[in-house]
Amino acid sequence: MHRRLGRATEPQILFPLIAVMLLAVIWGTTIAVLKVRHIDAEHAAAVSSRELLGTYEAQVVRALGEIDQALKLVKSWPGRTASAHTLSDLKTKGLLPPDLLFTVSIADGEGVIVESTRRIAVEKIADQDIFRQQRGGDVLFIGQMPRGPTGDAQLRFSRRLEDSHGEFDGVVMVSVDADYFVSGYEAGKLGEHGMLGLVGTDGIFRVRRTGDAVVSGDAIDSAVAGADTDDTDVAVTVSHFDGVPRWTSARDLYGYPLAVLVGLSVDEQLTGARAQRRVTLGWAAFGSLLVLVLSGALGRMSWQLAQGRLREGETKLAYAERVEYLAYHDGLTGLPNRSMFSLTLSQSIGAAHRYQRRLAVAFLDLDRFKQINDTLGHEAGDQLLKEVATRVKGCVRDSDTVARLGGDEFVVLLPELQDEHYASIVAQKILAAVARPFALMGQEFRVTASIGISTYPHDGLDEQTLTKNADIAMYQAKAEGKNNFQFYSEKLNVNSLERLALESSLRHALERNEFRLYYQAKRDIVSGRVTGMEALLRWQHPDLGIVAPLRFLPVAEETGLIVPIGKWALEAICLQSAAWRQQGLPPLNIAVNLTARQFLDELLLTDVASILTETGMDPHLLEFELTESVLIHDVENTLRILTGLKALGIRIAVDDFGTGYSSLATLQRFPLDTIKIDRSFTRDFLGDTEDTRLADAIIAMGKTLSLTVVAQGVETKEQAEHLRTFACNELQGFYFDRPLPVDEFTQLLRGQATEITYVGKRLGLKA
């Protein structure tokens, strides 16, 4: 037994056995899944038939109700027996259904048509069932249709008319095109072989539609006659008139001698399931083939395993050599890595100290690399880094060292520096080389670099200090506009330390309640009233006093602190708005700026919705301001976020409009409410300047797009007069109001009447 079990585990027996078991599992599972899917498809078709029946029933009942209402209205009209103009009077009063679809007629006791809303070919109906049936009693009667295509045939409804003594006095009749009752046939839902029908209590179709064919006069199948899908399952029947099997649902109409019927072709409804069945069988066959291939491959692999062991020793040796190489080199560019550069720099510092020489460390960082990496993908980014490494190596001597520290950061070591002028030459050569166009993914792109340089022994005596100071100088180069190089100086170090101190204080400012909100009014150009405001963030530093936003907001944006700070500010603004409402002050729009980091935060929509709910602020009073650069960074993602904000009821404004590169076509895609003209365009409105013409064009464009146009930075009377001439909607600036803390702004709102007179005079308006 032990020997037999051992033999069964041999590859030539084990692998075929496993293959047979896997094939059994695959096909057993496939057949079970196909059976379940077929049942689900049939159930879905039956449910769809019930739902379509309910929709069709509602449409027919609505039409019948309108018809019967018209019949009863004519029957009970007080002036009917006294006047021969009953229908004219009712039509004049708008009480009859539209004669485009319905024709209302009155026949006297002899069956002669005496009045009709439209001209009809028949003048006497005494021999027709819709007249004869009304002699015996007052019921809604529906005439029969000739068998065959309906053409222009009409379905007629009638009710008995009685004189003042209750005697038979004729009939009132409504004629409707038979096609009207099946006009709701949608091939997208019912298919080309579906069925929609209206059946009388006599079991005869008044009208039936299948595809584009509309017929009448057929007898209903006995299997579905009188069926009600509320009580019975939807059955599959084969129609005698076309032989098509269908899921057929029927339901009697309460209060009317009619039933509605809906049929769905079995073949059409199961088309998707059958196609999916073929796909599933195909995948099962593919899986079976894969099992067979893998079984054969595993058998071969077991034979090759022995051969692989012979090569294992050689592989381990090659791997050890590769690990040693990667420990000191960058795997992408082949340049020395951080560890290798650190070792080389330490050795070079020792040699420079021994021989009284100087050396330089140049820290290089690519500008806009993240944008290319995010746009084109990591493959293009890797290709760019390899090309940059090649170009930088071509700019230095063989004795110099170029290393990659990680990401898009490179460092160059110039160990034999005769004077600093050589470091400048090398930096200029690198900047020029990097600035040449790159061919990536079949397209041409350009990037630039920022370089910081530190020298030994002037800027540091050890590896860590030289590298840190070169990094500080590089950040200064970026601050100077990028695509340049900077030498390290003590002043840069002081600025760097100041920034670190500012960042440290900023991290505690929120929990210490050091932020303040100021509000600057926006005024209507016509009335001078305060129509809204912009909320502005200020930092009350315990030692530095009020810190300018331009000083701390970039730090908050870079570190990500802007997200919790912005959330606090939004909650405080909403609470203040609610407080103003409780004080009886008018509800005013409040604009809040969103930075790129805030706008792209994945929790933005959730946080905003939560704050609006908790504070009870009307979302229509909240307006988010975004710059053009934020809007056009990723148009599809921007559109998704803006749509979510608009769904909450929030207004959207474009801030500093005119300074970006957005096109009119791009802006039209966004659900915008307001554009704010950048203050640079309102700074000088004297003469026919280019800024004046551009600002006027922006105002005109905003009017065309039905947007509110706000001019910010209004500081002079001339600016205000010019903007009023060109019908700008609102003005904002120091000429009217400076940013005010909450208490002072509250007083401004309470003194609105006085302010209106004051501002009106400044705008040259009459009181």
Buried (B, 14 or more C-beta within 10 A) or exposed (E): EEEEEEEEEEBEEBBBEBBEEBBEEBBEEBEEBBEEBBEEBBEBBBEBBBEBBBBBBEBBBEBBEBBBBBBEBBBEBEEBEEEEEBBEBBBEEEBBBEEEBBBBBBBBBEBEBBBBBEEBEBEEBEEBBBBBBBEEEEEBBBBBBEEEEBEEBBBBBBBBBBEEEEEBBBBBBBBBBBBBBBEBBEEEBBBEBBBBBBBBEEBBBBBBBBBEEBBBBBBBBEBBEEBEBEEEEBBBBEBEEEEBBBBBBBBBBEEBBBBBBBBBBBEBBBEEBEEBBEEBBEEBEEBBEBBBEBBEEBBEEBEEEEEEEEEEEEEEEEEEEEEEEEEBBBEEBEBBBBEBBBEBBEEBBEEBEEEEBBBBBBBBBBBBBEEBBEBBEEEBBEBBBBBBBBBBBEBBEEEBBBBBBEEBBBBBBBBBBEEBEBBBEBBBBBBEBBBEEBEBEEEEBEBBBBBBBBBBBBBBEEBEBBBBBBBBBBBBBBEEEBBBBBBBBEEBBEBBEEBEEBBEBBBEBBEEEBBBBBBBBBBBBEEBBBBBBBBBBBBBBEEBEEBEBEBBBBBBBEEEBBBBBBBBBBBBBBBBBBEBBEEEBEEBBBBBBBBBBBBBBEEBBEBBBEBBEEBEBBBEBBBBBBBBEBBBBBEEEBBEBBEBBBEBEBBBBBBBBBBBEBEEEBBEBBEBBBBBBBBBBBBBBEEEEEBBEBBBEBBEBBBEEEBBBBBBBBBBEEBBEBBBEBEBBBBBBEBBBEBBEBEEBBEBBBEEEEBBEEBBEBBEBEE
